[in-house]
Amino acid sequence: MPRRIDHDSRRRRIADAVCLLADERGLEGVTLRDVATRAEVSMGAVQRCFRTKEEMLVFALAHVGERITDRVRARLAASPARSARTSLGHTLTEVSLLAQEHRAEARVWLAFVAQAAVTPALAAVVRGAYDDLRALLAGLIAEAADPPCPRPEREADALLALADGLTTHVLIGRLSPEAALEILDDRLTRLWESERPGTRRR
């Protein structure tokens, strides 16, 4: 009887190989042949899983986004303090990929984002990931702010842009992870202070 193949597992294995190569060489250095070698599968196996290189990259990008989202959820579930403010801080810390163990993932994510600027299929995945994060952050901001924040979605967009910028500055060595975390914390502190009664928003 022929051996059954777990196609979902193989696709994830190939996606992991794409990410490893993207971290080493950038997306321009990712070839189907090298992916097959790194994933320890045949070229035919890669082509049976993905009809084109673009389809493979789209899947790999979604795979990275799912890993980050899963880690955010796990961080929130493990947090002893369940306040919305604490949850917002944990979420931004994970999304900004500042920890040393997430540095390779940060390089891969930014490589995909850069490629998404000229690849509509990748851009759609990136937009979807940001839209999901925006909804999560806006919900936490709306829950935490007292009095209510009048524009939680705009605040969420600002925080996402800040997190992305900090990721870049840490990767190029302009900021240390510790300095980036301090900037995030300062931004959140000013957000809560701006919502206090008697404090005028600028």
DAMOWO-V969509 format. One record per pair of residues at least 4 apart in sequence whose ideal C-beta (glycine too) atoms are under 6 Angstrom apart, sorted by the first residue. I is the first residue (numbers start at 1). J is the second residue. Records with the same first field share a line. If there is no record, write none. Layout:
BEGIN
I: J  J
END
This chain:
BEGIN
10: 49
11: 49
13: 39
14: 39  46  49
15: 59  60  63
17: 35  38  39
18: 30  35  60
19: 108
20: 38
21: 25  30  34
22: 27  30  108  111
23: 104  107  108
25: 29
26: 111
27: 111  115
32: 46
35: 39  46
36: 41  43  46
41: 45
50: 55  56
51: 55
54: 121
58: 121  125
61: 112  122  125
62: 125
64: 109
65: 129
71: 94
72: 91  94
75: 90  94
76: 87  90
79: 90
81: 86
84: 140  143  144
85: 144
87: 140
88: 140
92: 163  184
95: 163
96: 163  166  167
97: 102  105  106  167
98: 170  177  180
102: 106
106: 167  171
113: 126
115: 119  122
116: 122  123  126
134: 138  156
137: 156  159
138: 152  153  156
140: 144
141: 145  149  152  155
142: 152
145: 149  195
149: 195
162: 187
166: 180
169: 174  175
170: 175  177  180
175: 179  180
194: 199  201
END
